[in-house]
Amino acid sequence: RFRIAGCSDSDGEDMYTLDGEEKWYADFINKKGVEPQPSFIDHISLEEGGYEQAVANQQVCRQNLENVRKAMK
């Protein structure tokens, strides 16, 4: 399993992949976690609260980004 997470001032990404297939991602616009696999396959689901954890991770990412900018000045 591979996780991609990142942020900017206006956007963010948090997703999990397995064998090159997207298994879960945080849809920050619609405020939910999405499992894009078709219904006829076994899903690899995140534990309850996966979207909320992604939101918290984005807040930490943005704070770290701000701290780095301050340190660079």
C-alpha positions as CSV (number, residue, x, y, z in Angstrom):
1,R,0.0,0.0,0.0
2,F,1.2,3.5,-0.9
3,R,0.0,6.8,0.5
4,I,0.3,10.2,-1.1
5,A,-0.4,13.2,1.1
6,G,0.4,16.9,0.5
7,C,-0.9,20.4,0.8
8,S,-0.7,23.9,-0.5
9,D,-2.3,27.1,0.7
10,S,-5.4,26.3,-1.4
11,D,-5.5,22.6,-2.0
12,G,-4.6,19.2,-0.6
13,E,-4.3,15.5,-1.4
14,D,-4.6,12.4,0.7
15,M,-5.0,9.1,-1.0
16,Y,-4.0,5.4,-0.8
17,T,-3.1,3.2,-3.7
18,L,-2.3,-0.5,-4.1
19,D,-0.6,-2.1,-7.1
20,G,-1.1,1.2,-9.1
21,E,-4.8,1.3,-8.4
22,E,-6.4,4.2,-6.4
23,K,-8.1,2.5,-3.4
24,W,-9.2,5.5,-1.3
25,Y,-9.0,9.3,-1.4
26,A,-10.2,12.2,0.6
27,D,-12.6,14.4,-1.4
28,F,-12.1,17.7,0.4
29,I,-14.7,19.5,-1.7
30,N,-17.5,17.1,-0.9
31,K,-16.2,16.4,2.6
32,K,-16.0,12.6,2.5
33,G,-13.7,9.7,1.9
34,V,-14.2,7.9,-1.5
35,E,-13.5,4.3,-2.4
36,P,-13.5,4.5,-6.3
37,Q,-13.4,0.7,-6.9
38,P,-16.4,-0.9,-8.6
39,S,-18.9,-2.6,-6.3
40,F,-18.1,-6.1,-7.6
41,I,-14.6,-6.3,-6.1
42,D,-13.5,-6.6,-2.5
43,H,-12.8,-3.1,-1.2
44,I,-9.8,-2.2,1.0
45,S,-11.5,0.3,3.3
46,L,-9.9,2.6,5.8
47,E,-11.0,2.4,9.4
48,E,-13.9,4.6,10.6
49,G,-12.7,8.2,10.8
50,G,-10.4,8.0,7.8
51,Y,-11.7,11.3,6.3
52,E,-11.5,13.1,9.6
53,Q,-7.9,12.0,9.9
54,A,-7.1,13.3,6.4
55,V,-8.6,16.7,7.4
56,A,-6.4,16.8,10.5
57,N,-3.4,15.8,8.5
58,Q,-4.1,18.7,6.1
59,Q,-4.2,21.1,9.0
60,V,-0.8,19.8,10.2
61,C,0.6,20.0,6.7
62,R,-0.5,23.6,6.3
63,Q,0.9,24.6,9.7
64,N,4.2,22.9,8.8
65,L,4.2,24.8,5.5
66,E,3.7,28.1,7.3
67,N,6.5,27.3,9.8
68,V,8.9,26.5,6.9
69,R,8.1,29.8,5.2
70,K,8.7,31.7,8.4
71,A,12.0,30.0,8.9
72,M,13.1,30.7,5.4
73,K,12.7,34.5,5.9
